[in-house]
């Protein structure tokens, strides 16, 4: 499934896929990729990888080499001080 991240005119992000469009500013109700988490939080994808490697963010293994993130865990990471974009 191909996903895209677009920036809306008011500065919010919108992650869309073929199955539907999520509401801007809200996390989807499914497991998210590192790219989607980085787009929502406002940091680089590598920052998300570093967060789960040092134990700040929980992940779920997805196949052999990839992982997915539960939106509840992402919200918890943000509440604990995830590196968000300065506006």
N, CA, C and O atoms as CSV, one atom per row, in Angstrom:
chain,resi,resn,atom,element,x,y,z
A,1,UNK,N,N,0.840,-1.158,0.000
A,1,UNK,CA,C,0.000,0.000,0.000
A,1,UNK,C,C,0.892,1.231,0.000
A,1,UNK,O,O,1.786,1.342,0.839
A,2,UNK,N,N,0.671,2.141,-0.910
A,2,UNK,CA,C,1.478,3.352,-1.026
A,2,UNK,C,C,0.875,4.452,-0.171
A,2,UNK,O,O,-0.328,4.707,-0.222
A,3,UNK,N,N,1.725,5.101,0.615
A,3,UNK,CA,C,1.282,6.178,1.481
A,3,UNK,C,C,2.008,7.453,1.091
A,3,UNK,O,O,3.127,7.406,0.582
A,4,UNK,N,N,1.375,8.582,1.328
A,4,UNK,CA,C,2.023,9.854,1.062
A,4,UNK,C,C,1.767,10.807,2.214
A,4,UNK,O,O,0.745,10.728,2.896
A,5,UNK,N,N,2.712,11.706,2.416
A,5,UNK,CA,C,2.612,12.703,3.469
A,5,UNK,C,C,2.554,14.055,2.787
A,5,UNK,O,O,3.453,14.396,2.018
A,6,UNK,N,N,1.516,14.830,3.053
A,6,UNK,CA,C,1.398,16.148,2.457
A,6,UNK,C,C,1.214,17.192,3.545
A,6,UNK,O,O,0.596,16.932,4.577
A,7,UNK,N,N,1.757,18.370,3.303
A,7,UNK,CA,C,1.640,19.475,4.229
A,7,UNK,C,C,0.474,20.348,3.748
A,7,UNK,O,O,0.448,20.789,2.599
A,8,UNK,N,N,-0.490,20.589,4.648
A,8,UNK,CA,C,-1.656,21.400,4.318
A,8,UNK,C,C,-1.274,22.879,4.339
A,8,UNK,O,O,-0.208,23.222,4.850
A,9,UNK,N,N,-2.107,23.757,3.802
A,9,UNK,CA,C,-1.810,25.183,3.734
A,9,UNK,C,C,-1.702,25.829,5.112
A,9,UNK,O,O,-1.038,26.856,5.256
A,10,UNK,N,N,-2.341,25.248,6.126
A,10,UNK,CA,C,-2.254,25.813,7.472
A,10,UNK,C,C,-1.090,25.225,8.265
A,10,UNK,O,O,-0.973,25.496,9.460
A,11,UNK,N,N,-0.225,24.426,7.633
A,11,UNK,CA,C,0.966,23.892,8.281
A,11,UNK,C,C,0.800,22.523,8.891
A,11,UNK,O,O,1.778,21.966,9.388
A,12,UNK,N,N,-0.406,21.942,8.879
A,12,UNK,CA,C,-0.610,20.616,9.455
A,12,UNK,C,C,-0.294,19.547,8.416
A,12,UNK,O,O,-0.347,19.796,7.211
A,13,UNK,N,N,0.038,18.352,8.905
A,13,UNK,CA,C,0.353,17.251,8.015
A,13,UNK,C,C,-0.876,16.387,7.776
A,13,UNK,O,O,-1.768,16.304,8.621
A,14,UNK,N,N,-0.909,15.755,6.628
A,14,UNK,CA,C,-2.000,14.867,6.275
A,14,UNK,C,C,-1.396,13.612,5.662
A,14,UNK,O,O,-0.782,13.677,4.596
A,15,UNK,N,N,-1.564,12.469,6.325
A,15,UNK,CA,C,-1.072,11.200,5.797
A,15,UNK,C,C,-2.234,10.523,5.096
A,15,UNK,O,O,-3.281,10.280,5.696
A,16,UNK,N,N,-2.042,10.220,3.821
A,16,UNK,CA,C,-3.133,9.602,3.071
A,16,UNK,C,C,-2.657,8.284,2.474
A,16,UNK,O,O,-1.462,8.068,2.276
A,17,UNK,N,N,-3.604,7.423,2.194
A,17,UNK,CA,C,-3.306,6.153,1.543
A,17,UNK,C,C,-4.462,5.823,0.623
A,17,UNK,O,O,-5.461,6.540,0.574
A,18,UNK,N,N,-4.313,4.727,-0.106
A,18,UNK,CA,C,-5.375,4.329,-1.024
A,18,UNK,C,C,-6.655,3.951,-0.286
A,18,UNK,O,O,-7.749,4.041,-0.844
A,19,UNK,N,N,-6.514,3.527,0.975
A,19,UNK,CA,C,-7.692,3.078,1.707
A,19,UNK,C,C,-8.482,4.234,2.319
A,19,UNK,O,O,-9.595,4.027,2.801
A,20,UNK,N,N,-7.932,5.434,2.307
A,20,UNK,CA,C,-8.652,6.565,2.872
A,20,UNK,C,C,-7.705,7.638,3.355
A,20,UNK,O,O,-6.485,7.471,3.338
A,21,UNK,N,N,-8.282,8.734,3.784
A,21,UNK,CA,C,-7.502,9.868,4.243
A,21,UNK,C,C,-7.755,10.059,5.723
A,21,UNK,O,O,-8.901,10.032,6.171
A,22,UNK,N,N,-6.689,10.252,6.482
A,22,UNK,CA,C,-6.861,10.503,7.910
A,22,UNK,C,C,-7.116,11.982,8.143
A,22,UNK,O,O,-6.815,12.815,7.289
A,23,UNK,N,N,-7.662,12.297,9.282
A,23,UNK,CA,C,-7.955,13.673,9.640
A,23,UNK,C,C,-6.649,14.365,9.994
A,23,UNK,O,O,-5.866,13.816,10.769
A,24,UNK,N,N,-6.382,15.566,9.448
A,24,UNK,CA,C,-5.132,16.243,9.757
A,24,UNK,C,C,-4.986,16.490,11.254
A,24,UNK,O,O,-5.943,16.882,11.923
A,25,UNK,N,N,-3.778,16.257,11.776
A,25,UNK,CA,C,-3.521,16.490,13.188
A,25,UNK,C,C,-3.843,15.323,14.095
A,25,UNK,O,O,-3.544,15.383,15.287
A,26,UNK,N,N,-4.442,14.263,13.576
A,26,UNK,CA,C,-4.771,13.083,14.379
A,26,UNK,C,C,-3.988,11.883,13.863
A,26,UNK,O,O,-3.708,11.764,12.671
A,27,UNK,N,N,-3.647,11.010,14.782
A,27,UNK,CA,C,-2.968,9.778,14.409
A,27,UNK,C,C,-3.979,8.784,13.855
A,27,UNK,O,O,-5.122,8.748,14.312
A,28,UNK,N,N,-3.577,7.977,12.879
A,28,UNK,CA,C,-4.494,6.955,12.362
A,28,UNK,C,C,-4.748,5.872,13.396
A,28,UNK,O,O,-4.019,5.773,14.383
A,29,UNK,N,N,-5.766,5.066,13.181
A,29,UNK,CA,C,-6.134,3.991,14.111
A,29,UNK,C,C,-5.520,2.666,13.689
A,29,UNK,O,O,-6.133,1.613,13.867
A,30,UNK,N,N,-4.339,2.709,13.144
A,30,UNK,CA,C,-3.642,1.513,12.692
A,30,UNK,C,C,-2.173,1.669,13.031
A,30,UNK,O,O,-1.740,2.736,13.466
A,31,UNK,N,N,-1.415,0.619,12.834
A,31,UNK,CA,C,0.016,0.693,13.067
A,31,UNK,C,C,0.654,1.625,12.035
A,31,UNK,O,O,0.239,1.659,10.876
A,32,UNK,N,N,1.660,2.376,12.467
A,32,UNK,CA,C,2.275,3.394,11.617
A,32,UNK,C,C,3.728,3.035,11.319
A,32,UNK,O,O,4.384,2.364,12.116
A,33,UNK,N,N,4.225,3.485,10.170
A,33,UNK,CA,C,5.623,3.304,9.814
A,33,UNK,C,C,6.452,4.406,10.468
A,33,UNK,O,O,5.903,5.376,10.991
A,34,UNK,N,N,7.771,4.254,10.436
A,34,UNK,CA,C,8.663,5.277,10.982
A,34,UNK,C,C,8.507,6.588,10.216
A,34,UNK,O,O,8.593,7.660,10.813
A,35,UNK,N,N,8.282,6.521,8.914
A,35,UNK,CA,C,8.074,7.718,8.098
A,35,UNK,C,C,6.824,8.467,8.536
A,35,UNK,O,O,6.846,9.692,8.649
A,36,UNK,N,N,5.747,7.752,8.781
A,36,UNK,CA,C,4.506,8.394,9.215
A,36,UNK,C,C,4.638,9.014,10.603
A,36,UNK,O,O,4.133,10.111,10.845
A,37,UNK,N,N,5.313,8.319,11.513
A,37,UNK,CA,C,5.526,8.853,12.852
A,37,UNK,C,C,6.361,10.122,12.776
A,37,UNK,O,O,6.043,11.117,13.428
A,38,UNK,N,N,7.430,10.093,11.982
A,38,UNK,CA,C,8.286,11.270,11.834
A,38,UNK,C,C,7.515,12.448,11.242
A,38,UNK,O,O,7.711,13.589,11.660
A,39,UNK,N,N,6.654,12.183,10.289
A,39,UNK,CA,C,5.845,13.252,9.701
A,39,UNK,C,C,4.870,13.850,10.687
A,39,UNK,O,O,4.635,15.058,10.676
A,40,UNK,N,N,4.301,13.020,11.537
A,40,UNK,CA,C,3.343,13.521,12.520
A,40,UNK,C,C,4.049,14.297,13.626
A,40,UNK,O,O,3.594,15.368,14.027
A,41,UNK,N,N,5.155,13.759,14.117
A,41,UNK,CA,C,5.869,14.386,15.225
A,41,UNK,C,C,6.604,15.639,14.753
A,41,UNK,O,O,6.707,16.618,15.493
A,42,UNK,N,N,7.110,15.607,13.534
A,42,UNK,CA,C,7.849,16.750,13.012
A,42,UNK,C,C,9.345,16.604,13.183
A,42,UNK,O,O,10.061,17.594,13.334
A,43,UNK,N,N,9.815,15.373,13.160
A,43,UNK,CA,C,11.243,15.125,13.273
A,43,UNK,C,C,11.675,14.274,12.079
A,43,UNK,O,O,10.860,13.919,11.227
A,44,UNK,N,N,12.942,13.961,12.032
A,44,UNK,CA,C,13.469,13.135,10.947
A,44,UNK,C,C,13.174,11.665,11.233
A,44,UNK,O,O,13.043,11.259,12.387
A,45,UNK,N,N,13.073,10.897,10.191
A,45,UNK,CA,C,12.810,9.460,10.310
A,45,UNK,C,C,13.895,8.760,11.134
A,45,UNK,O,O,13.611,7.807,11.860
A,46,UNK,N,N,15.115,9.230,11.020
A,46,UNK,CA,C,16.221,8.646,11.786
A,46,UNK,C,C,16.049,8.906,13.285
A,46,UNK,O,O,16.479,8.089,14.099
A,47,UNK,N,N,15.433,10.016,13.661
A,47,UNK,CA,C,15.167,10.299,15.080
A,47,UNK,C,C,14.193,9.284,15.664
A,47,UNK,O,O,14.314,8.897,16.827
A,48,UNK,N,N,13.232,8.855,14.861
A,48,UNK,CA,C,12.280,7.828,15.302
A,48,UNK,C,C,13.015,6.509,15.503
A,48,UNK,O,O,12.773,5.802,16.480
A,49,UNK,N,N,13.907,6.181,14.585
A,49,UNK,CA,C,14.676,4.936,14.717
A,49,UNK,C,C,15.567,4.968,15.952
A,49,UNK,O,O,15.674,3.973,16.669
A,50,UNK,N,N,16.205,6.105,16.202
A,50,UNK,CA,C,17.047,6.216,17.398
A,50,UNK,C,C,16.221,6.086,18.666
A,50,UNK,O,O,16.679,5.514,19.656
A,51,UNK,N,N,14.991,6.621,18.639
A,51,UNK,CA,C,14.129,6.554,19.823
A,51,UNK,C,C,13.775,5.113,20.166
A,51,UNK,O,O,13.763,4.753,21.343
A,52,UNK,N,N,13.488,4.284,19.173
A,52,UNK,CA,C,13.157,2.902,19.523
A,52,UNK,C,C,14.405,2.074,19.796
A,52,UNK,O,O,14.335,1.091,20.533
A,53,UNK,N,N,15.535,2.444,19.227
A,53,UNK,CA,C,16.762,1.700,19.522
A,53,UNK,C,C,17.246,1.934,20.954
A,53,UNK,O,O,17.819,1.033,21.566
A,54,UNK,N,N,17.019,3.140,21.495
A,54,UNK,CA,C,17.449,3.397,22.872
A,54,UNK,C,C,16.320,3.163,23.872
A,54,UNK,O,O,16.505,3.414,25.063
A,55,UNK,N,N,15.158,2.691,23.425
A,55,UNK,CA,C,14.097,2.290,24.334
A,55,UNK,C,C,13.084,3.358,24.688
A,55,UNK,O,O,12.258,3.136,25.574
A,56,UNK,N,N,13.112,4.515,24.030
A,56,UNK,CA,C,12.145,5.569,24.330
A,56,UNK,C,C,10.796,5.333,23.663
A,56,UNK,O,O,9.776,5.817,24.153
A,57,UNK,N,N,10.774,4.606,22.569
A,57,UNK,CA,C,9.563,4.369,21.788
A,57,UNK,C,C,9.413,2.870,21.563
A,57,UNK,O,O,10.351,2.203,21.126
A,58,UNK,N,N,8.227,2.345,21.865
A,58,UNK,CA,C,7.975,0.920,21.667
A,58,UNK,C,C,7.666,0.661,20.199
A,58,UNK,O,O,7.046,1.482,19.524
A,59,UNK,N,N,8.113,-0.499,19.719
A,59,UNK,CA,C,7.854,-0.885,18.338
A,59,UNK,C,C,7.348,-2.310,18.288
A,59,UNK,O,O,7.491,-3.069,19.247
A,60,UNK,N,N,6.756,-2.665,17.160
A,60,UNK,CA,C,6.337,-4.034,16.903
A,60,UNK,C,C,7.027,-4.481,15.628
A,60,UNK,O,O,6.994,-3.790,14.610
A,61,UNK,N,N,7.644,-5.636,15.700
A,61,UNK,CA,C,8.324,-6.168,14.517
A,61,UNK,C,C,7.294,-6.482,13.442
A,61,UNK,O,O,6.216,-7.004,13.727
A,62,UNK,N,N,7.637,-6.159,12.221
A,62,UNK,CA,C,6.763,-6.350,11.082
A,62,UNK,C,C,7.598,-6.979,9.982
A,62,UNK,O,O,8.287,-6.281,9.238
A,63,UNK,N,N,7.535,-8.284,9.884
A,63,UNK,CA,C,8.374,-8.975,8.929
A,63,UNK,C,C,9.769,-9.157,9.487
A,63,UNK,O,O,9.958,-9.185,10.703
A,64,UNK,N,N,10.747,-9.280,8.606
A,64,UNK,CA,C,12.117,-9.534,9.030
A,64,UNK,C,C,12.843,-8.248,9.392
A,64,UNK,O,O,13.516,-8.188,10.421
A,65,UNK,N,N,12.718,-7.213,8.558
A,65,UNK,CA,C,13.544,-6.027,8.769
A,65,UNK,C,C,12.777,-4.750,9.068
A,65,UNK,O,O,13.413,-3.713,9.256
A,66,UNK,N,N,11.489,-4.759,9.122
A,66,UNK,CA,C,10.777,-3.510,9.363
A,66,UNK,C,C,9.995,-3.573,10.670
A,66,UNK,O,O,9.844,-4.635,11.274
A,67,UNK,N,N,9.510,-2.434,11.083
A,67,UNK,CA,C,8.759,-2.348,12.330
A,67,UNK,C,C,7.621,-1.343,12.152
A,67,UNK,O,O,7.637,-0.510,11.247
A,68,UNK,N,N,6.641,-1.447,13.038
A,68,UNK,CA,C,5.494,-0.541,13.034
A,68,UNK,C,C,5.291,-0.033,14.450
A,68,UNK,O,O,5.757,-0.634,15.418
A,69,UNK,N,N,4.584,1.092,14.550
A,69,UNK,CA,C,4.393,1.752,15.833
A,69,UNK,C,C,2.910,1.919,16.114
A,69,UNK,O,O,2.143,2.312,15.235
A,70,UNK,N,N,2.514,1.620,17.335
A,70,UNK,CA,C,1.139,1.776,17.775
A,70,UNK,C,C,0.901,3.260,18.082
A,70,UNK,O,O,1.730,3.877,18.751
A,71,UNK,N,N,-0.212,3.855,17.612
A,71,UNK,CA,C,-0.479,5.264,17.885
A,71,UNK,C,C,-0.502,5.612,19.379
A,71,UNK,O,O,-0.144,6.729,19.755
A,72,UNK,N,N,-0.912,4.683,20.220
A,72,UNK,CA,C,-0.918,4.934,21.671
A,72,UNK,C,C,0.513,5.145,22.175
A,72,UNK,O,O,0.766,6.035,22.987
A,73,UNK,N,N,1.444,4.319,21.685
A,73,UNK,CA,C,2.845,4.462,22.067
A,73,UNK,C,C,3.442,5.756,21.530
A,73,UNK,O,O,4.272,6.378,22.192
A,74,UNK,N,N,3.023,6.167,20.331
A,74,UNK,CA,C,3.516,7.421,19.753
A,74,UNK,C,C,3.028,8.605,20.589
A,74,UNK,O,O,3.798,9.523,20.874
A,75,UNK,N,N,1.753,8.588,20.983
A,75,UNK,CA,C,1.231,9.670,21.844
A,75,UNK,C,C,1.981,9.725,23.171
A,75,UNK,O,O,2.280,10.808,23.672
A,76,UNK,N,N,2.284,8.564,23.737
A,76,UNK,CA,C,3.031,8.500,24.986
A,76,UNK,C,C,4.434,9.079,24.808
A,76,UNK,O,O,4.915,9.809,25.674
A,77,UNK,N,N,5.087,8.761,23.704
A,77,UNK,CA,C,6.419,9.283,23.412
A,77,UNK,C,C,6.389,10.800,23.268
A,77,UNK,O,O,7.288,11.486,23.756
A,78,UNK,N,N,5.370,11.327,22.607
A,78,UNK,CA,C,5.225,12.773,22.459
A,78,UNK,C,C,5.012,13.425,23.828
A,78,UNK,O,O,5.588,14.475,24.116
A,79,UNK,N,N,4.187,12.804,24.665
A,79,UNK,CA,C,3.917,13.367,25.992
A,79,UNK,C,C,5.174,13.379,26.875
A,79,UNK,O,O,5.313,14.223,27.760
A,80,UNK,N,N,6.081,12.436,26.622
A,80,UNK,CA,C,7.314,12.368,27.411
A,80,UNK,C,C,8.415,13.241,26.829
A,80,UNK,O,O,9.529,13.236,27.354
A,81,UNK,N,N,8.147,13.989,25.768
A,81,UNK,CA,C,9.137,14.939,25.246
A,81,UNK,C,C,9.810,14.536,23.958
A,81,UNK,O,O,11.024,14.690,23.826
A,82,UNK,N,N,9.061,14.026,23.009
A,82,UNK,CA,C,9.621,13.689,21.704
A,82,UNK,C,C,10.115,14.961,21.031
A,82,UNK,O,O,9.570,16.038,21.276
A,83,UNK,N,N,11.144,14.857,20.181
A,83,UNK,CA,C,11.669,16.045,19.510
A,83,UNK,C,C,10.713,16.550,18.429
A,83,UNK,O,O,10.762,16.072,17.295
A,84,UNK,N,N,9.863,17.488,18.756
A,84,UNK,CA,C,8.880,17.993,17.799
A,84,UNK,C,C,9.412,19.232,17.094
A,84,UNK,O,O,10.335,19.893,17.570
A,85,UNK,N,N,8.820,19.524,15.969
A,85,UNK,CA,C,9.195,20.671,15.157
A,85,UNK,C,C,8.828,21.961,15.883
A,85,UNK,O,O,7.742,22.070,16.453
A,86,UNK,N,N,9.724,22.924,15.862
A,86,UNK,CA,C,9.459,24.236,16.481
A,86,UNK,C,C,8.626,25.041,15.514
A,86,UNK,O,O,8.992,25.172,14.346
A,87,UNK,N,N,7.481,25.602,15.988
A,87,UNK,CA,C,6.636,26.384,15.094
A,87,UNK,C,C,6.717,27.848,15.378
A,87,UNK,O,O,6.061,28.644,14.707
